[in-house]
Amino acid sequence: AGDGDDVCLEIRAPDYLYIFDTGGGDCPSGCINHQYEGFSVDASGNISDLGSYSNASSEAQPNWFASAENCRSFL
């Protein structure tokens, strides 16, 4: 039981997708809210900020999050 902050890496050769998850709201029971921050790193080490997404928002999931199936199942 329980949840909290986390990070996930998904390799999308030649790039790497990092998703940082900040959990909140009753985390001893699994966290109600999650704030996700996405970053892409290319083979040269250049970092691109992909933006953020909150599961508490009514906005649609951004593509970088929606297509990260492995990370979404983990986070």
PyMOL commands that set and color helices and strands:
alter all, ss='L'
color gray80, all
select helices_A, chain A and resi 27-29+63-66+69-74
alter helices_A, ss='H'
color red, helices_A
select strands_A, chain A and resi 6-12+15-24+33-41+47-54
alter strands_A, ss='S'
color yellow, strands_A
deselect
rebuild
show_as cartoon
